[in-house]
Amino acid sequence: MNRKLPGYLLDKNRLVGTVTFSVLFALIFLNIYIPFSDTAWFGLGNSQTFLFTAGFAFMSILILAGSRTLMYKAGKFCEFTYLGYVLWCIMEVVLICAFYTFVTIDVIHPEGQSWSSVFGKSLLYGSIALIIPYIITGMYFTIMDKNRTISLMNCTNVISDDAAPARDSDKVTLFDSSGALRLSVSTDNLYYVESDDNYIKVWYLDARGELKTYMVRCRLKTVEQSFRGTFLVRCHRKYIVNLGRVKVLRKEKDMYWLDLDNDAIPPLPVSRTYTEDVLSRFMKDSPEKVSESL
């Protein structure tokens, strides 16, 4: 549960898909559940009940959309674990159930119903209505990602998803999501690859020796898997660096940094998740580049 959450679960489109499917699933489930519940007050016939129903549905969707937007933004600054993701999902269910309980007790005023009994039942059925679609969408996106990885490993000419394996040690070749070749750059001219939402930025030197960037619609994880075991090494959730262009690996306080052999490029951070891998690669391949302060 403390393992890092795969980035594809925090992708903007995947989060939108999760909310959309969860809302549709919840609406269908609640329509089946209402006739068998003694605490449900949803309705479409009575005008007052309909207004309460529409208002609750709108606010619930707003809570989910706001929560997933906050999750997406938080994912850019910190690394989610499976446990963190599960707790976040539970928090969403509890928040919506608490809101339902508030409306039921303080607005609808049912007879003989206490706050604890209403909240307990809403928590039970709310968990079914939301947790099940969360699990289904998570499994679906995982299967999609595995299929892309398998296609990437088996394809010989055009790579499914976005990147090509490092078959030519002198070139880094990148394809977009449609399989079209977008960039082929010499390893000597490549500095690093940076994640930018659903795109990557490739930093390299052009024919005139000028530092350039090129954007390709591709996930950084695809590049990492394609070039695993080569000169390209993942050092951060946002960066993959070319070891051949690193001038020195140094440590400042509790953080490691990579200085590249181009003063125009700021030092790249090495996050804790990738520290062990980066250090082992340097100790094995380039021990002379490791700062003595380590």
Protein Blocks (a to p, Z undefined) as FASTA:
>chain_A
ZZccdfklmgfklmmmmmmmmmmmmmmmmmmmmmmpckbcbdfklmmlmmmmmmmmmmmm
mmmmmmmmmmmmmmmmpccdfklmmmmmmmmmmmmmmmmmmmmmmmnopghiafklmmmm
mmmmmmmmmmmmmmmmmmmmmmmmmmmmmmmmmpmkbcghjbccdfblkbccdddfkopa
fbdcdfklpcbdcdehjaccdddddfkopacdddddddfklmmmmmgoiabdcfbfkbcc
dfklpfbdcdehjaccdddfbfkbccddddfklmmmmmmmmmmmmmmlpcfkZZ
